[in-house]
Amino acid sequence: MHLAFDLSFTHTEGRWARRGSWVGTDFPDPRLYMELARTAERAGIGMLFFGDGTGIPDTWRGSIDAAVEWGVQWPRHDMSPIIAAMSTVTDHIGFGLTYSSTFMHPFYTARLLNSLDHVTGGRIAFNVVASTRGADAANYGFDQLMPHGERYERMEEFIDVCQALWASVDPDAIVRDRETGRFADPAKVRRVDHQGRFFAVRGPLPSVPSPQVAPVLVQAGNSPRGIAASARFADLVFGFGGSVASQQRHRTMLDSALTEQGRDPAKVGILWATQVIVGRTADEARARRDEVLGFWSEEAVGAYLSHNAGIDFSRLPSSFPLGELRRQAEQAQASPSGLIGTLLAEHGEDYQMSRTEFFEHGWTSATGLDHTVIGDPVAVADHLEENFAQTGQRGGYMLSSPLAMPSGLTDVAELLAPELRRRGALAPRYPGRTLRENLAI
């Protein structure tokens, strides 16, 4: 199995204040991440990943106040400069960066990622997302989100343009003949002349081909439409943890879609998003779990859930049928996944739920403690090995922690990773030169 660390929320939801947090420096100081990168590379972690969102959560009560006051999913910087800094203190570990195809332009994105692949020596992955949050859309001039299916159509065209741009300069186009002064062969530099529904791009990319030529492409959609997009272009898929049955369903649907695209399912792995709390003993792990609960209030939970679902849950009546939440999600052009999807799958559309019951579920959903793997290194390693065998043994885990940073992930690097490596469960430590070579499934 391969391991990656999710660094998307190292400083939000109270992580900045808990025991084991950084002292004497604060986000967004790049030295925080340079320290984590060195620790992760010593452990042989394959990739450090940054998700992204550009809007401050404002769905709860129609205001950003709760998110700002409690640091819920905020602040979030563009992490591309941080990745450049981390690459200077490491030699092998890869870096995953997220941009939205719903809002960004493919020419700018392709050029930026080409530059980062050069800076890192071929260690960049691009996580392309179809954005689902109204707060993000408002920052790019959209009154509302475009429909779910249309977002994926735009994503597929976005990637088509990026791939054409990355291929518009052949790897051997650069001559650099010092005797004649001839720099490149013009026959190997081509316009792309793309004219599509969403984008018009002439090209070519005004850049020297990067070590990987194109970054490792990652996609995380788990709806049928998202899985179809993954099968079309993704080198690696992010999947959501949870029940083994849902993971197996995702793997089966992805394999079928890959086969329809003429691709080999054995060559596309899934990194399952998995939250862990690792302690030196089981009692220590449980005590650290209890610390997490101290941060959350109804305002913080409401800001978190409302932002991610696109529904203002402060307006919930004292009792309501669960099907009403699906209707509101669809009205907001949001996918009824996450907590809503879980509740619908468990209880059905007609189930009458109280507001109190909903927030009790929401509390564990916001913390992630309802699906966190908690224990000493042996217990957590046992769980991952068993789950890996049950879900196809292609890919691995995108590990996150609700604990303070850096201690939450340092414990994973220094306690869990050595236990997995001792068992022979981990992929070889950096066998290649580039991230693509090192993440070969």
VENKA-V853621 format. One record per residue. N is the residue number from 1. RES is the residue in one small letter. SS is DSSP state (a for helix, b for strand, c for the rest). Layout:
# VENKA-V853621
n=N res=RES ss=SS
n=N res=RES ss=SS
This chain:
# VENKA-V853621
n=1 res=m ss=c
n=2 res=h ss=b
n=3 res=l ss=b
n=4 res=a ss=b
n=5 res=f ss=b
n=6 res=d ss=b
n=7 res=l ss=c
n=8 res=s ss=c
n=9 res=f ss=c
n=10 res=t ss=c
n=11 res=h ss=c
n=12 res=t ss=c
n=13 res=e ss=c
n=14 res=g ss=c
n=15 res=r ss=c
n=16 res=w ss=c
n=17 res=a ss=c
n=18 res=r ss=c
n=19 res=r ss=c
n=20 res=g ss=c
n=21 res=s ss=b
n=22 res=w ss=c
n=23 res=v ss=c
n=24 res=g ss=c
n=25 res=t ss=c
n=26 res=d ss=c
n=27 res=f ss=c
n=28 res=p ss=c
n=29 res=d ss=c
n=30 res=p ss=a
n=31 res=r ss=a
n=32 res=l ss=a
n=33 res=y ss=a
n=34 res=m ss=a
n=35 res=e ss=a
n=36 res=l ss=a
n=37 res=a ss=a
n=38 res=r ss=a
n=39 res=t ss=a
n=40 res=a ss=a
n=41 res=e ss=a
n=42 res=r ss=a
n=43 res=a ss=c
n=44 res=g ss=c
n=45 res=i ss=c
n=46 res=g ss=c
n=47 res=m ss=b
n=48 res=l ss=b
n=49 res=f ss=b
n=50 res=f ss=b
n=51 res=g ss=c
n=52 res=d ss=c
n=53 res=g ss=c
n=54 res=t ss=c
n=55 res=g ss=c
n=56 res=i ss=c
n=57 res=p ss=c
n=58 res=d ss=c
n=59 res=t ss=c
n=60 res=w ss=a
n=61 res=r ss=a
n=62 res=g ss=a
n=63 res=s ss=c
n=64 res=i ss=c
n=65 res=d ss=a
n=66 res=a ss=a
n=67 res=a ss=a
n=68 res=v ss=a
n=69 res=e ss=a
n=70 res=w ss=a
n=71 res=g ss=c
n=72 res=v ss=c
n=73 res=q ss=c
n=74 res=w ss=c
n=75 res=p ss=c
n=76 res=r ss=c
n=77 res=h ss=c
n=78 res=d ss=c
n=79 res=m ss=c
n=80 res=s ss=a
n=81 res=p ss=a
n=82 res=i ss=a
n=83 res=i ss=a
n=84 res=a ss=a
n=85 res=a ss=a
n=86 res=m ss=a
n=87 res=s ss=a
n=88 res=t ss=c
n=89 res=v ss=c
n=90 res=t ss=c
n=91 res=d ss=c
n=92 res=h ss=c
n=93 res=i ss=c
n=94 res=g ss=b
n=95 res=f ss=b
n=96 res=g ss=b
n=97 res=l ss=b
n=98 res=t ss=b
n=99 res=y ss=b
n=100 res=s ss=b
n=101 res=s ss=c
n=102 res=t ss=c
n=103 res=f ss=c
n=104 res=m ss=c
n=105 res=h ss=c
n=106 res=p ss=a
n=107 res=f ss=a
n=108 res=y ss=a
n=109 res=t ss=a
n=110 res=a ss=a
n=111 res=r ss=a
n=112 res=l ss=a
n=113 res=l ss=a
n=114 res=n ss=a
n=115 res=s ss=a
n=116 res=l ss=a
n=117 res=d ss=a
n=118 res=h ss=a
n=119 res=v ss=a
n=120 res=t ss=a
n=121 res=g ss=c
n=122 res=g ss=c
n=123 res=r ss=c
n=124 res=i ss=b
n=125 res=a ss=b
n=126 res=f ss=b
n=127 res=n ss=b
n=128 res=v ss=b
n=129 res=v ss=b
n=130 res=a ss=c
n=131 res=s ss=c
n=132 res=t ss=c
n=133 res=r ss=c
n=134 res=g ss=a
n=135 res=a ss=a
n=136 res=d ss=a
n=137 res=a ss=a
n=138 res=a ss=a
n=139 res=n ss=a
n=140 res=y ss=c
n=141 res=g ss=c
n=142 res=f ss=c
n=143 res=d ss=c
n=144 res=q ss=c
n=145 res=l ss=c
n=146 res=m ss=c
n=147 res=p ss=c
n=148 res=h ss=a
n=149 res=g ss=a
n=150 res=e ss=a
n=151 res=r ss=a
n=152 res=y ss=a
n=153 res=e ss=a
n=154 res=r ss=a
n=155 res=m ss=a
n=156 res=e ss=a
n=157 res=e ss=a
n=158 res=f ss=a
n=159 res=i ss=a
n=160 res=d ss=a
n=161 res=v ss=a
n=162 res=c ss=a
n=163 res=q ss=a
n=164 res=a ss=a
n=165 res=l ss=a
n=166 res=w ss=a
n=167 res=a ss=c
n=168 res=s ss=c
n=169 res=v ss=b
n=170 res=d ss=c
n=171 res=p ss=c
n=172 res=d ss=c
n=173 res=a ss=c
n=174 res=i ss=b
n=175 res=v ss=b
n=176 res=r ss=b
n=177 res=d ss=b
n=178 res=r ss=c
n=179 res=e ss=c
n=180 res=t ss=c
n=181 res=g ss=c
n=182 res=r ss=b
n=183 res=f ss=b
n=184 res=a ss=b
n=185 res=d ss=c
n=186 res=p ss=a
n=187 res=a ss=a
n=188 res=k ss=a
n=189 res=v ss=b
n=190 res=r ss=c
n=191 res=r ss=b
n=192 res=v ss=b
n=193 res=d ss=b
n=194 res=h ss=b
n=195 res=q ss=b
n=196 res=g ss=c
n=197 res=r ss=c
n=198 res=f ss=c
n=199 res=f ss=c
n=200 res=a ss=b
n=201 res=v ss=b
n=202 res=r ss=b
n=203 res=g ss=b
n=204 res=p ss=c
n=205 res=l ss=c
n=206 res=p ss=c
n=207 res=s ss=c
n=208 res=v ss=c
n=209 res=p ss=c
n=210 res=s ss=c
n=211 res=p ss=c
n=212 res=q ss=c
n=213 res=v ss=c
n=214 res=a ss=c
n=215 res=p ss=c
n=216 res=v ss=b
n=217 res=l ss=b
n=218 res=v ss=b
n=219 res=q ss=b
n=220 res=a ss=c
n=221 res=g ss=c
n=222 res=n ss=c
n=223 res=s ss=c
n=224 res=p ss=a
n=225 res=r ss=a
n=226 res=g ss=a
n=227 res=i ss=a
n=228 res=a ss=a
n=229 res=a ss=a
n=230 res=s ss=a
n=231 res=a ss=a
n=232 res=r ss=a
n=233 res=f ss=a
n=234 res=a ss=c
n=235 res=d ss=c
n=236 res=l ss=b
n=237 res=v ss=b
n=238 res=f ss=b
n=239 res=g ss=b
n=240 res=f ss=b
n=241 res=g ss=c
n=242 res=g ss=c
n=243 res=s ss=c
n=244 res=v ss=a
n=245 res=a ss=a
n=246 res=s ss=a
n=247 res=q ss=a
n=248 res=q ss=a
n=249 res=r ss=a
n=250 res=h ss=a
n=251 res=r ss=a
n=252 res=t ss=a
n=253 res=m ss=a
n=254 res=l ss=a
n=255 res=d ss=a
n=256 res=s ss=a
n=257 res=a ss=a
n=258 res=l ss=a
n=259 res=t ss=a
n=260 res=e ss=a
n=261 res=q ss=c
n=262 res=g ss=c
n=263 res=r ss=c
n=264 res=d ss=c
n=265 res=p ss=a
n=266 res=a ss=a
n=267 res=k ss=a
n=268 res=v ss=c
n=269 res=g ss=b
n=270 res=i ss=b
n=271 res=l ss=b
n=272 res=w ss=b
n=273 res=a ss=b
n=274 res=t ss=b
n=275 res=q ss=b
n=276 res=v ss=b
n=277 res=i ss=b
n=278 res=v ss=b
n=279 res=g ss=b
n=280 res=r ss=c
n=281 res=t ss=c
n=282 res=a ss=a
n=283 res=d ss=a
n=284 res=e ss=a
n=285 res=a ss=a
n=286 res=r ss=a
n=287 res=a ss=a
n=288 res=r ss=a
n=289 res=r ss=a
n=290 res=d ss=a
n=291 res=e ss=a
n=292 res=v ss=a
n=293 res=l ss=a
n=294 res=g ss=c
n=295 res=f ss=c
n=296 res=w ss=c
n=297 res=s ss=c
n=298 res=e ss=a
n=299 res=e ss=a
n=300 res=a ss=a
n=301 res=v ss=a
n=302 res=g ss=a
n=303 res=a ss=a
n=304 res=y ss=a
n=305 res=l ss=a
n=306 res=s ss=a
n=307 res=h ss=a
n=308 res=n ss=a
n=309 res=a ss=a
n=310 res=g ss=c
n=311 res=i ss=c
n=312 res=d ss=c
n=313 res=f ss=a
n=314 res=s ss=a
n=315 res=r ss=a
n=316 res=l ss=c
n=317 res=p ss=c
n=318 res=s ss=c
n=319 res=s ss=b
n=320 res=f ss=b
n=321 res=p ss=b
n=322 res=l ss=a
n=323 res=g ss=a
n=324 res=e ss=a
n=325 res=l ss=a
n=326 res=r ss=a
n=327 res=r ss=a
n=328 res=q ss=a
n=329 res=a ss=a
n=330 res=e ss=a
n=331 res=q ss=a
n=332 res=a ss=c
n=333 res=q ss=c
n=334 res=a ss=c
n=335 res=s ss=c
n=336 res=p ss=c
n=337 res=s ss=c
n=338 res=g ss=a
n=339 res=l ss=a
n=340 res=i ss=a
n=341 res=g ss=a
n=342 res=t ss=a
n=343 res=l ss=a
n=344 res=l ss=a
n=345 res=a ss=a
n=346 res=e ss=a
n=347 res=h ss=a
n=348 res=g ss=c
n=349 res=e ss=c
n=350 res=d ss=c
n=351 res=y ss=c
n=352 res=q ss=b
n=353 res=m ss=b
n=354 res=s ss=b
n=355 res=r ss=a
n=356 res=t ss=a
n=357 res=e ss=a
n=358 res=f ss=a
n=359 res=f ss=a
n=360 res=e ss=a
n=361 res=h ss=a
n=362 res=g ss=a
n=363 res=w ss=a
n=364 res=t ss=a
n=365 res=s ss=a
n=366 res=a ss=a
n=367 res=t ss=a
n=368 res=g ss=c
n=369 res=l ss=a
n=370 res=d ss=a
n=371 res=h ss=a
n=372 res=t ss=c
n=373 res=v ss=b
n=374 res=i ss=b
n=375 res=g ss=b
n=376 res=d ss=b
n=377 res=p ss=a
n=378 res=v ss=a
n=379 res=a ss=a
n=380 res=v ss=a
n=381 res=a ss=a
n=382 res=d ss=a
n=383 res=h ss=a
n=384 res=l ss=a
n=385 res=e ss=a
n=386 res=e ss=a
n=387 res=n ss=a
n=388 res=f ss=a
n=389 res=a ss=a
n=390 res=q ss=a
n=391 res=t ss=c
n=392 res=g ss=c
n=393 res=q ss=c
n=394 res=r ss=c
n=395 res=g ss=b
n=396 res=g ss=b
n=397 res=y ss=b
n=398 res=m ss=b
n=399 res=l ss=b
n=400 res=s ss=b
n=401 res=s ss=c
n=402 res=p ss=c
n=403 res=l ss=c
n=404 res=a ss=c
n=405 res=m ss=c
n=406 res=p ss=b
n=407 res=s ss=a
n=408 res=g ss=a
n=409 res=l ss=a
n=410 res=t ss=a
n=411 res=d ss=a
n=412 res=v ss=a
n=413 res=a ss=a
n=414 res=e ss=a
n=415 res=l ss=a
n=416 res=l ss=a
n=417 res=a ss=a
n=418 res=p ss=a
n=419 res=e ss=a
n=420 res=l ss=a
n=421 res=r ss=a
n=422 res=r ss=a
n=423 res=r ss=c
n=424 res=g ss=c
n=425 res=a ss=c
n=426 res=l ss=c
n=427 res=a ss=c
n=428 res=p ss=c
n=429 res=r ss=c
n=430 res=y ss=c
n=431 res=p ss=c
n=432 res=g ss=c
n=433 res=r ss=c
n=434 res=t ss=c
n=435 res=l ss=a
n=436 res=r ss=a
n=437 res=e ss=a
n=438 res=n ss=a
n=439 res=l ss=c
n=440 res=a ss=c
n=441 res=i ss=c
